[in-house]
Amino acid sequence: MEDPTQIRQPNPSLYNSRIIKAYLHLVRKKYPDVQFSEVMAHAGMTPYEVEDQGHWFTQEQVDRFHGELVRKTGNIQVAREAGLYAAFPESIGAIGHYFYTLANPRRFFAMIEQAFGNLSRSVDYKVRQITPGKVEITVTPKPGVRENLHHCENRKGFFEAMFNIFDNRVTNIEHPECMARGDSVCRYIITCKRSAFDYFRIARTYIFGIFAMACILSFFLLSGTAALTLFSGFAVLMAATGVVSHRLARKNLAAAMRNLQNSSEQLVDQIEINYNNTQVTREIGQVVNRYTSLETALDSIARILETRLDYDRGMIMLCNAGKNRLKFAAGFGYGQSQSRFLKNIEFQLDNPNSRGVFVLSFHEQKPFLINDLNDIEGTLSDRSLEFAKQMGALSFICCPIICDNESLGVVAVDNMRSKRKLLNSDMSLLMGVSHMIGISIRHTQHIEARENQLKSVLKVMISSIDARDPVTKGHSEFVAEYASGICHEMGIDKDYQEAVRVAALLHDYGKIGIPDSLLKKRDRLTPAEYEQIKSHAGKTYEILKQMNFEGNLEPVPEIAGAHHEKINGTGYPLGLTEKEIPLGAKIIAVADYFEALTANRYYHRPIPPEQAMRQLEEFAGTLFDTRVVEAFIRYYENNNPGYQQHEFRRDRNIHVVSSRN
């Protein structure tokens, strides 16, 4: 149902963009010298509004558009001609064309009320069939609407165009009443002339009737020879008529099949295009949740554009933090020399005299479609021209990347190998894609900012521990390095590896609540002092729990707080057993133990790695997870070439731990 409130607005949107799209096809084919973009600009229309089938224009815009087009073409019948182009699949849509092909003229005119309602909100249509070959269409304006003559002419052309879908049947259109001449309605009487096939079909029917009557009369009135001669003559005429009718029927059927095949192929092509366009949006949307690195996210987006869209080359350029430079960030389809050139090129955004398309698109937040670089050569700077020549570009589309009304960069595409002409529909599609790119970039930037903030917090927290005791300085970094190596050897996924690494960096943070007198004590600790030292694991958990780690870092507090648990249940703070201890905590336990033994401490001198390794082996299966110990030995041997490979003792069975290649 139409919304009547739209008609009461001062400048209601009444006419669908597909009406203007029909003019576009006419101009491209018949008036190639006319700059359609100038006509649109005169009417306050933009290319992507015309390409958007959901966009509607006002009466004033359409009137200004028509007036300017008449002036530029010098053709007062341009509206009628544009109506004829409305039958193109590009105007009514491939799906609409497909279903019109399956219908016949009568069924089409039965659907015309709904069909035109999708193109105009200014009038109502009423269709009445007068005879099998004659239809009356009454067009009644809605309150407050008064249309001009070019609307009537455009409708006439559209009616003619629709008949072209059905065997090119000729129509006669009478227009006895017209709103432009002061009548209250526009009334059209459309007469469909019969085709040759229709006439032959009718003739065959009459001939058959005459033949039947002649046979009956000859039986009573003529002699046998005369009756036979009459019968033979009518039979020959009947056969000849049948042959001609059959040939015409086959010809019409073949034409209808070709039309149906063409429409079907166009429909399939359109479905494939729509599918790919939908997939682009969906897959770029998935990038938002898949990648946390901006560089990785942009490379993925470039691959999606290359796979899904029909362009030979494309690039994404982003502004720097100061918003005074535009630099290449990702692309596809470029050769090695061009890729090197792109990575070193920059466009100034703070130069008020800059006239480059990329810079204008960025600042004005509008797309540009350039089908011939020569058309704008005089408006470009020497630098922009040199860039275009270096890239070998002749035509291209450039769209701004915008998020939250802020320009982030530009995306540009062109065709070099296929030579496919770039269309306004390409620009409309790329505008939608660039919006999704903007969302992905902003989301990834937020993630990177949070990660950088987390790294800063971690650095401050680690520094606060190291500042208390220069002897143990760097302990957490070494433990994190060992823990990451173990994770890699065990094939643990990257998300959990990162959680283990962060937990390893913070595993001793609870010691901030332990007095220096205990942490730096050289003598043996008393039982009470040892219990106080042991409390650092629980303190670590409580402190880290307040940091609200999210996503893959959510288990960090639990992992860090359990790094002193032992698989036989003798550890602290909770005395967890093997299955209760997080794998990350088991990994940090081995890394922490080895680092503590091989580093200088107040209470002991460092021991050689071989000796520390033997102690790990001794406690494997009781205090430490055997798999973790084995993984650590492999990691250590692979990353310390001078370290001598040795046998790993377990359950009195001797076997060699070989390095993984």
VENNOR-V44686 format. One line per field, one symbol per residue. ss: DSSP state (a for helix, b for strand, c for the rest). phi: phi as a letter, one per 30 degrees, with the letter a starting at -180 (. if undefined). burial: # if it has 24 or more other ideal C-beta (glycine too) atoms within 12 Angstrom, else .. A space follows every 10 residues. Layout:
ss->???
phi->???
burial->???
This chain:
ss->ccccaaaacc ccbbbbaaaa aaaaaaaaaa cccccaaaaa aaccccaaaa accccbbbaa aaaaaaaaaa aaaccccaaa aaaaaaacaa aacaaaaaaa aaccaaaaaa aaaaaaaccb ccbbbbbbbb bccbbbbbbb bcccccccaa aaaaaaaaaa aaaacccccc bbbbbbbcaa acccbbbbbb bbcccaaaaa aaaaaaaaaa aaaaaaaaaa accaaaaaaa aaaaaaaaaa aaaaaaaaaa aaaaaaaaaa aaaaaaaaaa aaaaaaaaaa aaaaaaaaaa cccaaaaaaa aaaaaaaacc ccbbbbbbbc ccccbbbbbb bbcccaaaaa aaaacbbbcc ccccccaaaa aaaacccbbb ccaaaaaaac caaaaaaaaa accccbbbbb bbbccbbbbb bbbbcccccc cccaaaaaaa aaaaaaaaaa aaaaaaaaaa aaaaaaaaaa aaaaaaaaca aaccaaaaaa aaaaaaaaaa cccaaaaaaa aaaaaaccaa aaaccaaaac ccccccaaaa aaaaaaaaaa aaaaaccccc aaaccaaaaa accccccbcc ccccccbaaa ccaaaaaaaa aaaaaaaacc bccbccccaa aaaaaaaaab cccbcaaaaa aaaaaaaaac ccccccbbbb ccbbbbcccc c
phi->.dcdddddde bddcbddddd dddedddddc bddddddddd ddcicceddd dddccbcded dddddddddd ddcicdcddd dddddddded ddjddddddd dddceddddd cdedddddcb cdbccbcbdd becbbcbccc ddeicbdcdd dddddedded dddddcihdd bcccbdbbdd cjddbcbbcc ccdddedddd ddeddddddd dddddddddc ccdddddddd dddddddddd dddddddddd dddddddddd dddddddddd ddddddddde ddddddeecc bccddddddd dddddddccc bdbabcccdd ddhcbcbdba aaicdddddd dddcdbcdcc cdcdbddddd ddddhbdbcc cbdddcedcc dedddddddd didcbabbbd cbbhicdclb bbbabcddid ddcddddddd dddddddedd dddddddddd dddddddddd ddddddddbd dceieddddd ddddddeddd idddddeddd dddddcdcdd ddccdddddc ddddddeddd ddddddddde dddddddhdb idcedeeddd dcdcdcdcic dbccidcedd ddeedddded dddddddccd bdcaddcded ddddddddcd jcccdedddd ddddedddcb eddddbdcca hiccbddddd c
burial->.....##... .######### ########.. #..#.##.## .##.###### ###.#####. ######.### ..#....### ########## ####.###.# #.#.#..##. .#..##.### #####.#... ...######. ##..###### ########## #########. #.#.#..### ....###### ##..#.#..# ..##..#... #..#...#.. .........# ...#...#.. #...#..#.. .#...#..## ..#..##..# ..#..##..# #.###.##.. ##.#..##.# ######.### #########. ....###### ####...#.. .#..#####. ...####### ###.###### #.#..#...# ...#..##.. #.#.###### ###...#### #####..... .######### ########## #####.#... #..#...#.. ##..##.##. .#..###### ########## .#...##### ########## ##.#...##. .......... .######### #.##..#.#. .##.###### #######... ###..#.#.. ########## #########. ........#. .##.###.## #.######## #######... .......##. ......#... .
